[in-house]
């Protein structure tokens, strides 16, 4: 029950997003998908969509755009990153974000105004009212604090430190910043748009207008086709999986999976209780007979036994809640808890839900045993004799045991398969070296100067730079074409220098690398990976050499000078995608430092000392390549931890269920066993007789369970580009484990039956 309770807390947490919004039933956002061979669903939209549809539809109430920004704010001599959104002045009319200080109507009217979250305001301006204070936000300019938000009464899917006024954007765009992509229907990644509708209007009225806009702005000459849709605020988190999400939360399929898991666990546990209660009923027949002789009605007996079941369930609830106090910190300490922003607090509401859940479980598990017990005839019950048909009828017991074992088999096979797949991902060779490489975030600083300083350290073997760290799930793409600009498409790219291939041990299969001290030549050149050959129209690496590719924004074509052997640079379950390497110093965001690695702690300390002299305003942000990979893998290790718990739980439930049903069945055949013993049957033959039907049912359950597990798990396994196989080992260990549990459990019950005294068993006959 404790596992089900923590799943209830997880589901509650995810269902609580944005429920505090006063207008939550009338807030929507636009989403869009773009067809680039496969439809990519995105939570962002092209910026021109909002003003265009506003002109075509009179039913809008409030409409608010969000454009993400980030910048460093110097505080106490150190730089602290501020992450927020430029948004409209009416944001507080649409969303329930009350202000602690400031005026909601005017806070975001003037350019360079900023409203801070309460905890962020305390971080920058501890113990004071910051209204009117100035903040320099990176190179975005100086902003005046015009408001501070109250603490939110609940969770919001929009994660931010601050809101800044949209009226600040024109001046920034004149300086070369591009937050909105004004009039750019091809840029669908920079704007989130939310809106409400006036009374009498519905989202369905917007659908034809969105279709009309699709046809108007995306024709056969467009680089891709786009489609637009509307999403309700209450269905964002949890909800469908979109790219460019504005915040965090768990996808709906994950929440449904948790609910199904809790259901399966409690159903198996309910089967156990039903089986054990039915077995125990045989020892309470005389009690039933006495109560009926004393005048008890069947309904009264049924009520009594149901109440007993509910009380037992409530006792289990108390123990589960006590265990929950230890289980919650363990789950909140997991990496996935941080990533998914879990908040598993116990509240009055959750305790009431637990109480209702326990009562329902008690009713569900108690109804069959209570009806069974109360159905005994008084005279037979007093004699300890129950209708033979009821005791020896196998139909319900067969269904119970086969069903429970099928569920357990599916859970165990799924657990083992997830474990095997995660181990496969974690242990797979990425195709490049990560050993003794430290990734340093440049934080806008000059790479060439930092490289010069770091090269003076005796343990530094080499340094390179790039715009992206591999396998972090982040990628940048660049539009390109070969001959016809109208056939422009996109490809991922890395901005690197001439040392990148050597530091990461990437291999050239053809051509040459970028040259040292040849900036102009390198900037007119390209490297590509093997997967890029086919999209670019080349049959092999040699054919690609010295061919020209045009990139958007370039006046001249770039020359392909080399082809790099494929390696995994994205999430490993995504497979290897086409990739370009560009020599673009202005895009560098990270320095990769190859060190000797004799003493990582000491070497990192020396790098930190160099950084402090180089940039005293920013903390060093540096991690080893392997350390970053371990952080990423920590999420998978958390899953393994949970999967292990589920597997142990499944086997335990199966064992307890088998214990209950075998006790029930063997108790019903106890007189038969005694008669056979009197007639000379040996213990071996008796154990075989009692176990045979269970083994047959277990074999049937294995066949059904393996079939369901194979079909069910094949669907999610096919989502991975690199995937393990089911393999004989999974089925063998599952079958071996369950048969072993069955033999021990049934054998123990059978031994008890065969060792019983026939005289005591048959004394009433």
For each residue, the residues with C-beta under 8 A, 3 or more apart:
1: 4 5 266 269 316 317 319 320 358 361
2: 5 6 319 320 321 323 324 327
3: 6 7 262 265 327 645 649
4: 1 7 8 262 265 266 357
5: 1 2 8 9 320 321 324 354 357
6: 2 3 9 10 324 327 328 331 344
7: 3 4 10 11 258 259 261 262
8: 4 5 11 12 262 350 353 354 357
9: 5 6 12 13 328 344 346 350
10: 6 7 13 14 250 258 342 344
11: 7 8 14 15 255 258 259
12: 8 9 15 16 349 350 353
13: 9 10 16 155 342 343 344
14: 10 11 17 237 238 249 250 255
15: 11 12 19 238 255
16: 12 13 19 154 155 343
17: 14 154 155 156 157 236 237 238 249
18: 21 24 154 155 156 157 233 234 236 237
19: 15 16 24 154 234
20: 24 96 152 153 154 156
21: 18 24 27 95 96 156 233
22: 96
23: 26 27 94 95 96 196
24: 18 19 20 21 27 233 234
25: 234
26: 23 61 196 197
27: 21 23 24 94 95 194 195 196 232 233
28: 194 195 196 197 203 230 231 232 233
29: 43 192 193 194 195 230 231 233 236
30: 45 49 50 193 195 228 229 230 231
31: 41 42 43 45 228 229 230 231 242
32: 41 42 44 45 46 49 188 226 227 228 229
33: 39 40 41 42 226 227 229
34: 39 40 42 188 224 225 226 227
35: 38 39 224 225 226 227
36: 40 224 489 490
37:
38: 35
39: 33 34 35 227
40: 33 34 36 243
41: 31 32 33 240 241 242 243
42: 31 32 33 34 45 188 189 242 243 244
43: 29 31 192 242 243 244 245 246
44: 32 188 189 190 191 192 244
45: 30 31 32 42 49 50 188 191 192 193 228
46: 32 49 181 184 185 186 187 188 191 226
47: 50 65 180 181 182 183 184 187 190 191
48: 51 52 182 183 184 185 217
49: 30 32 45 46 52 53 185 191 193 213 228
50: 30 45 47 53 54 63 65 191 193
51: 48 54 55
52: 48 49 55 56 213
53: 49 50 56 57 206 209 210 213
54: 50 51 57 60 63
55: 51 52
56: 52 53 209 212 213
57: 53 54 60 205 206 209
58:
59: 197 198 200 201 205 206
60: 54 57 63 195 196 197 198
61: 26 94 195 196 197 198
62: 90 93 94 195 196
63: 50 54 60 88 90 94 193 194 195 196
64: 87 88 90 91 94 95 193 194 195
65: 47 50 86 87 88 166 180 191 192 193
66: 85 86 87 158 191 192 193 194 246
67: 85 86 87 166 169 179 180 190 191
68: 83 84 85 179 190 246
69: 83 84 85 86 137 140 164 179
70: 81 82 83 84 138
71: 81 82 137 138 139 140
72: 79 80 81 82 137 138 443 444 617 618
73: 79 80 81 82 124 135 136 137 138
74: 77 78 79 80 136 617
75: 78 79 80 123 124
76:
77: 74 616 617
78: 74 75 617 618 619
79: 72 73 74 75 443 617 618 619
80: 72 73 74 75 123 124
81: 70 71 72 73
82: 70 71 72 73 120 135 137 161 162
83: 68 69 70 160 161 162
84: 68 69 70 114 160 161 162 163 164
85: 66 67 68 69 158 160 162 163 164 192
86: 65 66 67 69 163 164 165 166 168 169 179
87: 64 65 66 67 91 108 163 164 165 166
88: 63 64 65 91 108 166
89: 105 106 107 108 109 165 166 167
90: 62 63 64 93 94
91: 64 87 88 94 95 97 108 163
92: 95 97 98 99 104 105 107
93: 62 90 104
94: 23 27 61 62 63 64 90 91 194 195 196
95: 21 23 27 64 91 92 194
96: 20 21 22 23
97: 91 92 149 150 152
98: 92 104 149 150
99: 92 102 103 104 107 115 147 148 149 150
100: 118 148 149 150
101: 129 130 131 147 148
102: 99 107 115 131 146 147 148
103: 99 106 107 146 147
104: 92 93 98 99 107 147
105: 89 92 109
106: 89 103 109 110 146
107: 89 92 99 102 103 104 113 115 146 147
108: 87 88 89 91 113 115 146 147 163 164 165 166 167
109: 89 105 106 113 165 167
110: 106 113 144 146 165 167
111: 165 167 168 171
112: 141 142 143 144 164 165 168
113: 107 108 109 110 143 144 146 164 165 167 168
114: 84 135 137 143 144 145 146 162 163 164 165
115: 99 102 107 108 145 146 147 148 149 162 163 164
116: 120 121 124 130 145 147 148 149 161 162
117: 120 121 148 149 160 161 162
118: 100 121 122 148 149 150 151
119: 122 123 151
120: 82 116 117 123 124 161 162
121: 116 117 118 124 125 130 145 148
122: 118 119 125 126 127
123: 75 80 119 120 126
124: 73 75 80 116 120 121 130 135
125: 121 122 128 129 130 133 145
126: 122 123
127: 122
128: 125
129: 101 125 148
130: 101 116 121 124 125 133 145 148
131: 101 102 145 146 147 148
132: 144 145
133: 125 130 144 145
134: 142 143 144 145
135: 73 82 114 124 142 143 144 145
136: 73 74 141 142 143
137: 69 71 72 73 82 114 140 141 142 143 164
138: 70 71 72 73 444
139: 71 444
140: 69 71 137 143 172 177
141: 112 136 137 168 171 172
142: 112 134 135 136 137
143: 112 113 114 134 135 136 137 140 164 168
144: 110 112 113 114 132 133 134 135
145: 114 115 116 121 125 130 131 132 133 134 135 148
146: 102 103 106 107 108 110 113 114 115 131
147: 99 101 102 103 104 107 108 115 116 131
148: 99 100 101 102 115 116 117 118 121 129 130 131 145
149: 97 98 99 100 115 116 117 118 152
150: 97 98 99 100 118
151: 118 119
152: 20 97 149 155 156
153: 20
154: 16 17 18 19 20
155: 13 16 17 18 152 341 343
156: 17 18 20 21 152 159 247
157: 17 18 236 237 245 246 247 248 249
158: 66 85 246 247
159: 156 246 247 248
160: 83 84 85 117 163
161: 82 83 84 116 117 120
162: 82 83 84 85 114 115 116 117 120
163: 84 85 86 87 91 108 114 115 160
164: 69 84 85 86 87 108 112 113 114 115 137 143 168
165: 86 87 89 108 109 110 111 112 113 114 168
166: 65 67 86 87 88 89 108 169
167: 89 108 109 110 111 113 170
168: 86 111 112 113 141 143 164 165 171 172
169: 67 86 166 172 173 177 179 180
170: 167 173 174
171: 111 141 168 174 175
172: 140 141 168 169 175 177 179
173: 169 170 176 177 178 179 180 182
174: 170 171
175: 171 172
176: 173
177: 140 169 172 173
178: 173 181 190
179: 67 68 69 86 169 172 173 190
180: 47 65 67 169 173 190 191
181: 46 47 178 184 187 190 191
182: 47 48 173
183: 47 48
184: 46 47 48 181 187
185: 46 48 49 217 218 226
186: 46 222 223 224
187: 46 47 181 184 190
188: 32 34 42 44 45 46 226
189: 42 44 244
190: 44 47 67 68 178 179 180 181 187
191: 44 45 46 47 49 50 65 66 67 180 181
192: 29 43 44 45 65 66 85 246
193: 29 30 45 49 50 63 64 65 66
194: 27 28 29 63 64 66 94 95 233
195: 27 28 29 30 60 61 62 63 64 94
196: 23 26 27 28 60 61 62 63 94
197: 26 28 59 60 61 201 202 203
198: 59 60 61 201
199:
200: 59
201: 59 197 198 205
202: 197 205
203: 28 197 206 207 230 232
204: 207
205: 57 59 201 202 208 209
206: 53 57 59 203 209 210 230
207: 203 204 210 211 230
208: 205 211 212
209: 53 56 57 205 206 212 213
210: 53 206 207 213 214 228 229 230
211: 207 208 214 215
212: 56 208 209 215 216
213: 49 52 53 56 209 210 216 217 228
214: 210 211 217 218 225 226 227 228
215: 211 212 218 219
216: 212 213
217: 48 185 213 214 222 226
218: 185 214 215 222 224 225 226
219: 215 222
220:
221: 486
222: 186 217 218 219 225
223: 186 479 488 489
224: 34 35 36 186 218
225: 34 35 214 218 222
226: 32 33 34 35 46 185 188 214 217 218
227: 32 33 34 35 39 214
228: 30 31 32 45 49 210 213 214
229: 30 31 32 33 210
230: 28 29 30 31 203 206 207 210
231: 28 29 30 31 235 236 239 240
232: 27 28 203 235 236
233: 18 21 24 27 28 29 194 236
234: 18 19 24 25
235: 231 232 239
236: 17 18 29 157 231 232 233 239 249
237: 14 17 18 157 247 248 249 250
238: 14 15 17 249 250 251 252 254 255
239: 231 235 236 242 249 251 252
240: 41 231 251 252
241: 41 251 253
242: 31 41 42 43 239 245
243: 40 41 42 43
244: 42 43 44 189
245: 43 157 242 248 249
246: 43 66 68 157 158 159 192
247: 156 157 158 159 237
248: 157 159 237 245 339 340 341
249: 14 17 157 236 237 238 239 245 340 341
250: 10 14 237 238 254 255 340
251: 238 239 240 241 254 255
252: 238 239 240 255 256
253: 241 256 257
254: 238 250 251 257 258
255: 11 14 15 238 250 251 252 258 259
256: 252 253 259 260
257: 253 254 260 261
258: 7 10 11 254 255 261 262
259: 7 11 255 256 262 263
260: 256 257 263 264
261: 7 257 258 264 265 646
262: 3 4 7 8 258 259 265 266
263: 259 260 266 267
264: 260 261 267 268 407 410 411
265: 3 4 261 262 268 269 649 653
266: 1 4 262 263 269 270 361
267: 263 264 270 271 407
268: 264 265 271 272 404 407 408 650 653 654 657
269: 1 265 266 272 273 361 365 653
270: 266 267 273 274 361 364 365
271: 267 268 274 275 400 403 404 657
272: 268 269 275 276 404 653 656 657 660
273: 269 270 276 277 309 312 365 366 660
274: 270 271 277 278 365 368 369 400 660
275: 271 272 278 279 397 400 401 657 660 661 663 664
276: 272 273 279 280 656 659 660 663 664
277: 273 274 280 281 309 365 366 368 369
278: 274 275 281 368 369 372 660 664
279: 275 276 282 660 661 663 664 667
280: 276 277 283 284 369
281: 277 278 284 285 369 372 373
282: 279 285 386 391 664 667 668
283: 280
284: 280 281 287 288 373
285: 281 282 288 289 376 380 381 384 385 386
286: 289 290 381 382 384
287: 284 290 291
288: 284 285 291 292 301 373 374 376 378 381
289: 285 286 292 293 376 378 379 380 381 382 383
290: 286 287 293 294 382
291: 287 288 294 296 301
292: 288 289 295 296 301 376 378 381
293: 289 290 378 382
294: 290 291
295: 292
296: 291 292 300 301
297: 300 301
298: 301 302 374 375
299: 302 303 374
300: 296 297 303 304
301: 288 291 292 296 297 298 304 305 370 373 374
302: 298 299 305 306 370 371 374
303: 299 300 306 307 370
304: 300 301 307 308 370
305: 301 302 308 309 366 369 370 373 374
306: 302 303 309 310 362 363 366 367 370
307: 303 304 310 311
308: 304 305 311 312 366
309: 273 277 305 306 312 313 362 363 365 366 367 369 370
310: 306 307 313 314 358 359 362 363 366
311: 307 308 314 315 362
312: 273 308 309 315 316 362
313: 309 310 316 317 358 359 361 362 365 366
314: 310 311 317 318 355 358 359 362
315: 311 312 318 319
316: 1 312 313 319 320 358
317: 1 313 314 320 321 354 355 357 358
318: 314 315 321 322
319: 1 2 315 316 322 323
320: 1 2 5 316 317 323 324 354
321: 2 5 317 318 324 325 351 354
322: 318 319 325
323: 2 319 320 326 327
324: 2 5 6 320 321 327 328 346
325: 321 322 328 329
326: 323 329 330
327: 2 3 6 323 324 330 331
328: 6 9 324 325 331 332 344 346
329: 325 326 332 333
330: 326 327 333 334
331: 6 327 328 334 337 342 344
332: 328 329 337 342 344
333: 329 330 337
334: 330 331 337 338 638 641
335: 338 339 631 634 635 637 638
336: 339 340 342 635 638 639
337: 331 332 333 334 340 341 342 638
338: 334 335 341
339: 248 335 336 635
340: 248 249 250 336 337
341: 155 248 249 337 338
342: 10 13 331 332 336 337
343: 13 16 155
344: 6 9 10 13 328 331 332
345: 350
346: 9 324 328 350 351
347: 350 351
348: 351 352
349: 12 352 353
350: 8 9 12 345 346 347 353 354
351: 321 346 347 348 354 355
352: 348 349 355 356
353: 8 12 349 350 356 357
354: 5 8 317 320 321 350 351 357 358
355: 314 317 351 352 358 359
356: 352 353 359 360
357: 4 5 8 317 353 354 360 361
358: 1 310 313 314 316 317 354 355 361 362
359: 310 313 314 355 356 362 363
360: 356 357 363 364
361: 1 266 269 270 313 357 358 364 365
362: 306 309 310 311 312 313 314 358 359 365 366
363: 306 309 310 359 360 366 367
364: 270 360 361 367
365: 269 270 273 274 277 309 313 361 362 368 369
366: 273 277 305 306 308 309 310 313 362 363 369 370
367: 306 309 363 364 370 371
368: 274 277 278 365 371 372
369: 274 277 278 280 281 305 309 365 366 372 373
370: 301 302 303 304 305 306 309 366 367 373 374
371: 302 367 368 374 375
372: 278 281 368 369 375 390
373: 281 284 288 301 305 369 370 376
374: 288 298 299 301 302 305 370 371
375: 298 371 372 390
376: 285 288 289 292 373 380 381 386
377: 380 381 387
378: 288 289 292 293 381 382
379: 289 382 383
380: 285 289 376 377 383 385 386 387
381: 285 286 288 289 292 376 377 378 384 385 386
382: 286 289 290 293 378 379
383: 289 379 380 764
384: 285 286 381 764
385: 285 380 381 764
386: 282 285 376 380 381 390 391
387: 377 380 390 391
388: 391 392
389: 392 393
390: 372 375 386 387 393
391: 282 386 387 388 668
392: 388 389 668 669
393: 389 390 396 397
394: 397 398 665 693
395: 398 399
396: 393 399 400
397: 275 393 394 400 401 661 664 665
398: 394 395 401 402 697
399: 395 396 402 403
400: 271 274 275 396 397 403 404 657 661
401: 275 397 398 404 405 657 658 661 694 697 701
402: 398 399 405 406 697 700 701 704
403: 271 399 400 406 407
404: 268 271 272 400 401 407 408 653 654 657
405: 401 402 408 409 654 657 658 697 698 701 702 705 738
406: 402 403 409 410 701 704 705 708
407: 264 267 268 403 404 410 411 650 705
408: 268 404 405 411 412 650 651 653 654 657 705 738
409: 405 406 412 413 701 702 704 705 706 709 734 738
410: 264 406 407 413 414 705 708 709 712
411: 264 407 408 414 415 646 647 650
412: 408 409 415 416 647 650 651 734 737 738
413: 409 410 416 417 705 706 709 710 713 730 731 734
414: 410 411 417 418 709 712 713
415: 411 412 418 419 643 644 646 647 650
416: 412 413 419 420 647 730 733 734
417: 413 414 420 421 709 713 717 724 726 730
418: 414 415 421 422 639 640 643
419: 415 416 422 423 640 643 644
420: 416 417 423 424 724 727 730
421: 417 418 424 425 717 720 723 724
422: 418 419 425 426 636 639 640
423: 419 420 426 427 724
424: 420 421 427 428 722 723 724
425: 421 422 428 572 573 636 720 722
426: 422 423 633 636 637
427: 423 424
428: 424 425 568 572 722
429:
430: 434 470 471 567 568 572
431: 506 565 566 567 568
432: 470 504 505 506 567
433: 437 504 505
434: 430 437 624 625 626 629
435: 597 625 626
436: 461 594 595 596 597 624
437: 433 434 503 504 592 593 594 595 624 625
438: 592 593 595 603 604 607 622 623 624 625
439: 469 590 591 592 593 622 623 624 625 628
440: 450 590 591 592 593 607 611 620 621 622
441: 589 590 621 622
442: 445 447 450 465 588 589 590 591
443: 72 79 615 618 621
444: 72 138 139
445: 442 449 450 614 615 618
446: 449 450
447: 442 450 451 465 585 588 591
448: 451 452 585
449: 445 446 452 453 614
450: 440 442 445 446 447 453 454 591 611 614
451: 447 448 454 455 463 465 591
452: 448 449 455 456
453: 449 450 456 610 613 614
454: 450 451 457 460 463 591 593 607 610
455: 451 452 460 463
456: 452 453 460 610
457: 454 460 603 606 607 610
458:
459: 595 596 597 598 603 606
460: 454 455 456 457 463 593 594 595
461: 436 594 595 596
462: 499 502 503 593 594
463: 451 454 455 460 499 503 591 592 593 594
464: 496 497 499 500 502 503 504 591 592 594
465: 442 447 451 496 497 500 585 588 590 591 592
466: 469 494 495 496 497 500 588 589 590 592
467: 476 494 495 496 584 587 588 589 590
468: 472 474 475 476 494 589 590
469: 439 466 472 474 590 625 628
470: 430 432 567 568 569 570
471: 430 568 569 570 571 572 629 632
472: 468 469 628 632
473: 570 571
474: 468 469
475: 468 492 570
476: 467 468 492 493 494 495
477: 490 491 492 493
478: 490 491 493 551 552 580 582
479: 223 488 489 490 551 552
480: 488 489 490 491 549 550 551 552 580
481: 484 485 486 487 488 489 549 550
482: 487 536 537 548 549 550
483: 487
484: 481 487
485: 481 488 550
486: 221 481
487: 481 482 483 484
488: 223 479 480 481 485 552
489: 36 223 479 480 481 535
490: 36 477 478 479 480
491: 477 478 480 532 535 578 579 580
492: 475 476 477 569 570 577 578 579 580
493: 476 477 478 579 580 581 582
494: 466 467 468 476 500 569 579 580 581 582
495: 466 467 476 582 583 584 585 587 588
496: 464 465 466 467 500 501 514 581 582 583
497: 464 465 466 500 514 583 585 588
498: 513 514 515 516 522 583
499: 462 463 464 502 503
500: 464 465 466 494 496 497 503 504 506 581 592
501: 496 504 505 506 507 508 513 527 564
502: 462 464 499 505 513
503: 437 462 463 464 499 500 592 594
504: 432 433 437 464 500 501 592
505: 432 433 501 502
506: 431 432 500 501 564 565 567
507: 501 564 565
508: 501 511 512 513 562 563 564 565
509: 530 541 563 564 565
510: 541 542 544 545 562 563
511: 508 527 541 544 545 560 561 562 563
512: 508 515 561 562
513: 498 501 502 508 527 561 562
514: 496 497 498 518 522 525 527 561 581 583
515: 498 512 518 521 522
516: 498
517:
518: 514 515 521 522
519: 522 523 583 585
520: 523 524
521: 515 518 524 525
522: 498 514 515 518 519 525 583
523: 519 520 583 584
524: 520 521 556 558 559
525: 514 521 522 558 559 560 561 583
526: 549 558 559 560 561 580 581 582
527: 501 511 513 514 560 561 562 563 564 580 581
528: 532 533 536 544 560 562 563 564 578 579 580 581
529: 532 563 564 565 566 567 576 578 579
530: 509 533 541 563 564 565 566
531: 534 535 566 576 577 578 579
532: 491 528 529 535 536 578 579 580
533: 528 530 536 538 539 540 541 543 544 563
534: 531 537 538 578
535: 489 491 531 532 578
536: 482 528 532 533 544 547 549 560 578
537: 482 534
538: 533 534 541 543 544 547
539: 533 543
540: 533 543 544
541: 509 510 511 530 533 538 544 545 563
542: 510 545
543: 533 538 539 540 547
544: 510 511 528 533 536 538 540 541 547 560 563
545: 510 511 541 542 560 561 562 563
546: 559 560 561
547: 536 538 543 544 559 560
548: 482 557 558 559 560
549: 480 481 482 526 536 557 558 560 580
550: 480 481 482 485 554 557 558
551: 478 479 480 554 558 582
552: 478 479 480 488
553:
554: 550 551 557 558
555:
556: 524
557: 548 549 550 554
558: 524 525 526 548 549 550 551 554 582
559: 524 525 526 546 547 548
560: 511 525 526 527 528 536 544 545 546 547 548 549 563
561: 511 512 513 514 525 526 527 545 546
562: 508 510 511 512 513 527 528 545
563: 508 509 510 511 527 528 529 530 533 541 544 545 560
564: 501 506 507 508 509 527 528 529 530 567 579 581
565: 431 506 507 508 509 529 530
566: 431 529 530 531 576
567: 430 431 432 470 506 529 564 576
568: 428 430 431 470 471 572 576
569: 470 471 492 494 576 579
570: 470 471 473 475 492 574 575 576 577
571: 471 473 574
572: 425 428 430 471 568 721 722
573: 425 719 720 721 722 723
574: 570 571 577 721
575: 570 721 722
576: 529 531 566 567 568 569 570 721
577: 492 531 570 574
578: 491 492 528 529 531 532 534 535 536
579: 491 492 493 494 528 529 531 532 564 569
580: 478 480 491 492 493 494 526 527 528 532 549
581: 493 494 496 500 514 526 527 528 564
582: 478 493 494 495 496 526 551 558 587
583: 495 496 497 498 514 519 522 523 525
584: 467 495 523 587 588
585: 447 448 465 495 497 519 588
586:
587: 467 495 582 584
588: 442 447 465 466 467 495 497 584 585 591
589: 441 442 466 467 468
590: 439 440 441 442 465 466 467 468 469
591: 439 440 442 447 450 451 454 463 464 465 588
592: 437 438 439 440 463 464 465 466 500 503 504 625
593: 437 438 439 440 454 460 462 463 607
594: 436 437 460 461 462 463 464 503
595: 436 437 438 459 460 461 600 603
596: 436 459 461 603
597: 435 436 459 600 603
598: 459 603
599: 602 603
600: 595 597 603 604 624
601: 604 605
602: 599 605 606
603: 438 457 459 595 596 597 598 599 600 606 607
604: 438 600 601 607 608 622
605: 601 602 608 609
606: 457 459 602 603 609 610
607: 438 440 454 457 593 603 604 610 611 620 622
608: 604 605 611 612 620 622
609: 605 606 612 613
610: 453 454 456 457 606 607 613 614
611: 440 450 607 608 614 615 618 620 622
612: 608 609 615 616 620
613: 453 609 610 616
614: 445 449 450 453 610 611
615: 443 445 611 612 618
616: 77 612 613
617: 72 74 77 78 79
618: 72 78 79 443 445 611 615 621
619: 78 79
620: 440 607 608 611 612
621: 440 441 443 618
622: 438 439 440 441 604 607 608 611
623: 438 439 627 628 631
624: 434 436 437 438 439 600 627 628
625: 434 435 437 438 439 469 592 628 629
626: 434 435 629 630
627: 623 624 630 631
628: 439 469 472 623 624 625 631 632
629: 434 471 625 626 632 633
630: 626 627 633 634
631: 335 623 627 628 634
632: 471 472 628 629 635 636
633: 426 629 630 636 637
634: 335 630 631 637 638
635: 335 336 339 632 638 639
636: 422 425 426 632 633 639 640
637: 335 426 633 634 640 641
638: 334 335 336 337 634 635 641 642
639: 336 418 422 635 636 642 643
640: 418 419 422 636 637 643 644
641: 334 637 638 644 645
642: 638 639 645 646
643: 415 418 419 639 640 646 647
644: 415 419 640 641 647 648
645: 3 641 642 648 649
646: 261 411 415 642 643 649 650
647: 411 412 415 416 643 644 650 651
648: 644 645 651 652
649: 3 265 645 646 652 653
650: 268 407 408 411 412 415 646 647 653 654
651: 408 412 647 648 654 655 737 738 741
652: 648 649 655 656
653: 265 268 269 272 404 408 649 650 656 657
654: 268 404 405 408 650 651 657 658 738 741
655: 651 652 658 659 741 745
656: 272 276 652 653 659 660
657: 268 271 272 275 400 401 404 405 408 653 654 660 661
658: 401 405 654 655 661 662 694 741 742 745 746
659: 276 655 656 662 663 745 749
660: 272 273 274 275 276 278 279 656 657 663 664
661: 275 279 397 400 401 657 658 664 665 694
662: 658 659 665 666 694 745 746 749 750
663: 275 276 279 659 660 666 667 749
664: 275 276 278 279 282 397 660 661 667 668
665: 394 397 661 662 668 669 690 693 694
666: 662 663 669 670 673 690 749 750 752 753
667: 279 282 663 664 670 753
668: 282 391 392 664 665
669: 392 665 666 672 673 690 753
670: 666 667 673 674 753 756 761
671: 674 675 761 762 765
672: 669 675 676
673: 666 669 670 676 677 686 690 753 754 756 761
674: 670 671 677 678 756 758 761 762
675: 671 672 678 679 758 762
676: 672 673 679 681 686 689
677: 673 674 680 681 686 754 758
678: 674 675 758 762
679: 675 676
680: 677
681: 676 677 685 686
682: 685 686
683: 686 687 751 754
684: 687 688
685: 681 682 688 689
686: 673 676 677 681 682 683 689 690 750 753 754
687: 683 684 690 691 747 750 751 754
688: 684 685 691 692
689: 676 685 686 692
690: 665 666 669 673 686 687 694 746 749 750 753 754
691: 687 688 694 695 743 746 747 750
692: 688 689 695 696
693: 394 665 696 697
694: 401 658 661 662 665 690 691 697 698 742 746
695: 691 692 698 699 739 742 746
696: 692 693 699 700
697: 398 401 402 405 693 694 700 701
698: 405 694 695 701 702 738 739 742
699: 695 696 702 703
700: 402 696 697 703 704
701: 401 402 405 406 409 697 698 704 705
702: 405 409 698 699 705 706 734 735 738
703: 699 700 706 707
704: 402 406 409 700 701 707 708
705: 405 406 407 408 409 410 413 701 702 708 709
706: 409 413 702 703 709 710 731 734
707: 703 704 710 711
708: 406 410 704 705 711 712
709: 409 410 413 414 417 705 706 712 713
710: 413 706 707 713 714 726
711: 707 708 714 715
712: 410 414 708 709 715
713: 413 414 417 709 710 716 717 726
714: 710 711 717 718
715: 711 712 718 719
716: 713 719
717: 417 421 713 714 720 723 724
718: 714 715 723
719: 573 715 716
720: 421 425 573 717 723
721: 572 573 574 575 576
722: 424 425 428 572 573 575
723: 421 424 573 717 718 720
724: 417 420 421 423 424 717 727
725:
726: 417 710 713 730 731
727: 420 724 730 731
728: 731 732
729: 732 733
730: 413 416 417 420 726 727 733 734
731: 413 706 726 727 728 734 735
732: 728 729 735 736
733: 416 729 730 736 737
734: 409 412 413 416 702 706 730 731 737 738
735: 702 731 732 738 739
736: 732 733 739 740
737: 412 651 733 734 740 741
738: 405 408 409 412 651 654 698 702 734 735 741 742
739: 695 698 735 736 742 743
740: 736 737 743 744
741: 651 654 655 658 737 738 744 745
742: 658 694 695 698 738 739 745 746
743: 691 739 740 746 747
744: 740 741 747 748
745: 655 658 659 662 741 742 748 749
746: 658 662 690 691 694 695 742 743 749 750
747: 687 691 743 744 750 751
748: 744 745 751 752
749: 659 662 663 666 690 745 746 752 753
750: 662 666 686 687 690 691 746 747 753 754
751: 683 687 747 748 754 755
752: 666 748 749 755 756
753: 666 667 669 670 673 686 690 749 750 756
754: 673 677 683 686 687 690 750 751
755: 751 752
756: 670 673 674 752 753 760 761
757: 760 761
758: 674 675 677 678 761 762
759: 762 763
760: 756 757 763
761: 670 671 673 674 756 757 758
762: 671 674 675 678 758 759 765
763: 759 760
764: 383 384 385
765: 671 762
